[in-house]
Amino acid sequence: MRQYGYENPRANDSSEPVRAMARRLVETRQWIHNRDEYIAELIAEQAAARHAGHRAWRRWKLTHQLAGHAYVLGLISSSGVDYGGGGCNGCLTAVGWRGRRPYVLGLRLEQWSCLLVGRHRRRELPGEDICAVCAPCWVCRSTDPLHDAWQCENDRDQRRIVDREIAQAGDAASRVMLSTQDGAREVDAIRTACTGLLVTPQLLAPGTWTLTHEPTGLRLRTDIAFNNVAAAQTGARRLAATGLPFITDPRDWNPDLQQVLFDTLDELDPDELAPAAGARQ
């Protein structure tokens, strides 16, 4: 039978197996729901029966403290506490006598290893399960847990690069008091063709250099970093060509001179000033 050109599904006898399948699906879901409820009730009954045999001393604070002390002293390897309902609310349910004991006489096994084998007290790195004495800094062999080994390696690489450039600079090498957020500190520098400007190594970036104002110890621009001394020298020559008086503090210049300095610094491109391949680095 067709209505409006479509087959009426209600008049089709083949829909009966579909309805039977739907009924079976509903019955299956109901069975699963009943099964889950039965399992939950069974678990609750088992928990209640288990707790019925627990004495009050299993929940005492003193009992838990004694179990904790026994664990730290190495008398037991583990203990179990039940918070699973059925009346249990922190009952001590198990004590392990076998197995590896992480603590012996109040100290971890790693601490005993440092004491008996290394003959030193364990000093762990912050946030790490590593002894700073057993694993010292690979650069300076420092055993201080607060020592930053990565910064130490960075400083070593920076020192190598600076020493090589200072040796190549010869008489142009100098020292300057650099003003930083942590206070003034003396660093190596290289004089440039522009009086009052020095080339100094960039902090935390080995192999990069910047231009520093000698009278004030301040960097002209912290975001301008040259890949080598030759590029920094070229940038200093461009600044010298402007005729700006770098022997005085740029902060005391009139606005016109300061604008010339800002415009010249904006035009400096460290990548463009890098020497060609084969030039001295």
N, C-alpha and C positions, 0 to 999 in steps of 0.2 A: 504494500500500500504506500503510495507516495502523496505527499501534501506539498503543494507549491513547488513541485519539481524536486523535492528532497525526500529521502527515505525517512519515515517515522521510526526512530529507534525503539519506541515502546511496542510497536507492532511486530518487531523482529524477535523471533524465538531465541536467537543467538545471544540475547542480552541476559538470559537466565543464568548461564555460567558466570557472568560478570558479577551479578548480585550475590551468587553463592560465594564467590571469591571474596567479595567485600565483607560478607558476614564472617567468614573464616578469619579475615584480617582483624576485624573488631574483636573476635573472641581471642585471637592470639595476643593482641595488645592488652586485653583485660587479664589474660593469664600471666603475661610478663609483669604487669602492675602488681597483681596478687603475689607473684613470686618474690618481687623486690620487697614488698611489705613483710612477707614471711621471713625472708633472710634477715631483714632489719630486726624483727621481733626475736628471731633466734639468737642473733648476736647480743641483743640486750639481755636476754635470759641467761646466756652463757656468762656475760660480764657480771650480772647480779649473783649468779651462783659462785663465780670465782671470788668475788668480793666478800661473800658470806663467810668464807674461811679465813679472811684477813683479820688479824688482831689489831687493836688500836695503836700498838707501838709502831706499826708500819707507817703510820702517818705522822708520827712525832717529828718535830724539828730536830731533836737530838739524834734521832735515827739517821736522818739525812746528813747531818753534820758528821756523824761517825763514819758513814759510808764515803763521804767526800774525803775525809782525812785518811781513811784506809786506802782509797784510790791514789792519793798523792804520795803516800808512803810506800806504795807498791805492794801492799798486802793483797789487793784484789785487782783484777784486770778490767772489770766493768761492773756496772750496776744498772738496774732497770726500774723505772717509775711508771705507774699506770695512771693516766688521766682519762681513760676511755669510757667513763660513765658507769652505770650500774652500781653507783655508790662509791666507786674508787675516785678519790680526788687527791692524788699524790701518794698512793700506797707504794712502798718499796716492794717490788715483786720478784726481783732476781739479783743475784750477786755472782759475778764471774770469777772463778778461781784459776782458770786456765787461760792461756793466751799471752800475748805480748803486753808488758806493762809499760806504758809511756812514761810513768814517773817512778823514781826510786829514791826513797828517803827525801822526798820533797823537791827533787830536781828532775828535770827532763833528761832523757837519755842523751840528747845532744849536748846538754850542759856537762854531763859526766864525761862525755867524749872529749870536750875541750879541756876539762880539768885533768883527766888521767892521761890523755894522749898528747894534747898540745901544751899542757902545763900552763894554762892561762884561764882566766874567767871569760865566759862567753859574753860578747858584746855584739848584739844583733843590729843590723841596719834597720832604720825606721821603715816599718811596713813590710819587711822581708825576713824570712826565716833563714838568714845567712849571717854567720859570724864575721864581723869585720876584721878580726885578728886572723882567722883561718883564711879569709879571702881578702887580703889588703888591696889597696889601690894599685892597679897595674902600671901606673905611671910613676908615682912617687913612693909607693909602698906604705902609704899612711894607713894606720889601723883605727883612725877616729871614725866612729859610726856616722857622724854628721858630715864627714868629708864627701864632697861632690866629685866623684871620679870622672864623670863626663866633662865637667867644667875644668878639671885638672888636665884632661887630655886636650881640650880646646886651648887652654893656656899654653901647653907645651907646643902645639902646632903653631900658635901665634908667635911664640918666642923664637922658633926656628926661622920663620919667615922674616920677622923683624930683624933678627941678628944678621941674616944674609943681606937684607937691603941696607942696613946700617954699614956693614962692611963694604958694600959697593959704593955707598955715598961718600966715603972718605971724610974730607974736611967739612962737608956739608951736614954731617950728622950733628945733632944737638940734643938737648934735653929741655922739656917744657913742663910747667906745672899745669896739668889739665884739670879743669873744674868739672866735677861730676855731681850727681845727686848724693853720692856717698861722701862727698868732700873732695878736696884737692889732692891729687896724687901726681907724682913725677913719672913721665913716660918718655920713651925715645921719640925723636922727631928728626925730620930732614928739612933743612932750609930750602926755600924756593927763590925764584927770581923776583917775587913780589915781597918787598920788605914788610915784615909784620905777619906774614903767613907761613905756616909750617905744615908739612905733611906728617900726619900721625896715624898710627894703626887704628882701625875701627874695632871697638870692643865687641866681643862675642861673635866676631865674623873673621876668622883667620884668612889672611890674604887680601883683605880689603883695606882701603886707606881713605882718609878724609882730610879736609883742609881745616886747620885750627888757627885762630887768631892768637898770636904770641903774647901780646900785652895782657889780655884778659883770660887766656886759657880756655876760651869757649870755641866750639865748632861753629863754622859759618852756617852749615845746614846738616842736620843729623841724617836726613834722608838721602843725601848725595854720597855715594860710596864708589870709589874708584877701584878697579880690579888690580891695579899695580901703581907703583910710584910714578912711572913715566906719564901715565894719564893724569895723575894728580898734578904733576909739574906743568903739564900743558894747560890744565884748568887755572893754575895760579898765574901763568903768563897772560891768559885772557883777562883775568881780574886786574893784573898790573897794567894792562893796556888802557884800562878805564881811567887811570890816574887817581883812584880813590886813596885817601890817606889812611892806610891800614895801621900806621904807627899810633893812631888814637883809637878810642873805643867807638865802634860803629853805632852804639846806642846813643852817643852824644852828637852824632851827625845831624845836619838839618834834614828835613823830609826829602828834599830833592836828591841828595847824595844817597840816602837810604833807599830811595826808589831805584836809583841806578844800580845799586848793589843787588836788590831783589831781582831786577830784570836780568842782570848778568847771570846770576845764579840759576834763574829759571831756564836760561838758554844753554846751560852746561849739560851736556849729555855724556855721562861716563863711558857708555859703550862707543860713542863716536870718537872720544878722545883716546881710546885704547890703541896702543901701537900696533903696527902691522905685524904679520907673522914673521918671525925671525929676528925681531927687534929684542933688545935686552929687556928681560922681565924683572 
